[in-house]
């Protein structure tokens, strides 16, 4: 099924990036789709 988040919800996700990029715990990021910001978050753990 499809899961949705609404403004104010907190969620946890695992993301695999297409291109390598330097990251560290605590880094803030934005998720963008079609030129619009659809989400934002903070890196809490680097897996590899």
Secondary structure as UniProt FT lines:
FT   TURN            7..8
FT   TURN            25..26
FT   STRAND          28..33
FT   TURN            34..35
FT   STRAND          36..42
//
